[in-house]
Amino acid sequence: MQWLARFTEPLWIAWDRRLPLGRRGENAAARYLQRLGYIIVARGARDPVGELDLVAVDRRTVVFVEVKTRVSHDAGHPAQAVNDEKQRRMTRLALAYLKRHDLLECRARFDIVAVTWPDDARRPTIEHFKDAFEAVGVDGMYG
């Protein structure tokens, strides 16, 4: 009967299970944000400093989204992994992204999406922390 489950669940769930946990979490976060009306404009935007998981637009605000995915909270809540250093790095990446795309005049904010996806669960638990932190360590970045 397990083979029947492949046909009764949405195709993206069966396909997603073959991907690494972090990628599955980013995919789930992107779908979640899109259902809220966000427009995803970039995924995995790379820069020499690092990578932005998701860049989205929420109404007239550019949103830089850090996605943290875990199978449990045994080692702490996923959002706790976005420490001060990660916030500084995201701020530098966001500023570079805004400059590169001539968006310095736009409002911007930082969100965290925490995804908990146990191995035996069909769907993850998603928590969205809107405006999770302020720009850190860069003068001249406005929100």
C-alpha positions in Angstrom: 0.0 0.0 0.0 3.0 2.4 0.4 3.3 2.7 -3.4 -0.3 4.0 -3.4 0.7 6.9 -1.2 3.0 8.2 -3.9 -0.1 8.9 -6.1 -2.2 10.4 -3.3 0.2 13.0 -2.0 1.1 16.1 -4.1 3.9 15.4 -6.5 6.1 18.1 -5.1 6.2 16.3 -1.7 7.4 13.0 -3.2 9.9 14.8 -5.3 11.1 17.1 -2.4 12.0 14.1 -0.2 14.9 13.3 -2.5 16.5 16.7 -1.9 18.8 17.6 1.0 16.9 18.9 4.1 18.1 22.5 3.7 16.8 22.7 0.1 13.5 21.1 1.1 13.2 23.8 3.8 13.9 26.6 1.4 11.4 25.2 -1.1 8.7 24.9 1.7 9.5 28.5 2.9 9.2 29.9 -0.6 5.8 28.2 -1.1 4.7 29.5 2.3 5.7 33.1 1.5 4.1 32.9 -1.9 0.8 31.8 -0.3 1.1 35.0 1.8 1.4 37.1 -1.3 5.1 37.6 -1.4 6.9 37.6 -4.7 10.1 35.6 -4.7 12.6 37.5 -6.8 15.8 35.5 -6.0 16.9 32.2 -4.5 20.4 31.5 -3.4 21.7 35.0 -4.4 25.5 34.6 -4.1 28.1 37.2 -3.2 31.7 36.7 -2.1 30.6 37.3 1.5 28.0 34.6 1.3 24.5 33.7 0.1 21.0 35.1 0.7 18.5 32.2 0.9 15.5 34.1 -0.4 14.9 37.6 -1.6 11.2 38.5 -1.8 8.9 41.5 -2.3 6.1 42.1 0.2 4.0 45.0 -1.1 6.6 47.7 -1.5 9.3 46.2 0.8 12.3 44.1 -0.3 12.5 41.2 2.2 15.7 39.3 2.8 14.8 35.9 4.2 17.0 33.5 6.1 15.6 30.0 6.1 16.7 27.6 8.9 15.6 24.0 8.7 16.0 21.3 11.3 14.5 17.9 11.9 13.8 18.8 15.6 14.4 21.4 18.3 16.8 19.1 20.2 19.7 21.5 19.5 17.5 24.6 19.9 15.0 26.4 17.8 16.1 26.9 14.2 15.8 30.7 14.4 18.3 30.7 17.2 21.0 29.9 14.6 20.7 33.4 13.2 23.2 34.9 15.6 24.8 38.3 15.6 27.5 37.3 13.1 24.9 35.8 10.7 22.9 39.0 11.0 26.0 41.1 10.2 26.7 38.9 7.2 23.1 39.2 6.0 23.2 42.9 6.4 26.3 43.2 4.2 24.8 40.8 1.6 21.5 42.8 1.6 23.3 46.1 1.1 25.3 44.7 -1.8 22.1 43.2 -3.3 20.3 46.6 -3.0 23.3 48.5 -4.6 23.7 45.9 -7.4 20.0 46.2 -8.4 19.7 50.0 -7.8 17.2 49.5 -5.0 18.8 51.6 -2.3 15.7 53.9 -2.1 13.5 50.9 -1.3 12.3 49.9 2.2 14.0 46.7 3.3 13.7 44.2 6.1 15.0 40.9 7.4 12.7 37.9 8.1 13.5 34.5 9.4 11.6 31.4 8.4 12.1 28.5 10.7 11.2 25.1 9.2 11.0 22.0 11.4 10.6 18.8 9.3 10.9 15.5 11.2 12.0 12.6 9.1 8.6 10.9 9.5 6.5 14.0 8.8 4.8 14.6 5.4 4.8 18.3 5.9 7.0 20.7 7.9 6.0 23.1 10.6 6.8 26.6 9.4 7.2 29.7 11.6 7.7 33.1 10.1 9.4 35.8 12.0 8.6 39.0 10.2 11.1 41.9 10.7 13.2 39.5 12.8 16.2 41.9 13.3 17.5 45.3 12.3 20.4 45.9 9.9 23.6 45.3 11.8 27.0 46.9 11.4 26.4 48.9 8.2 25.7 52.6 8.4 23.4 54.0 5.8 21.1 50.9 5.4 17.6 52.1 5.9 14.4 50.0 6.6 
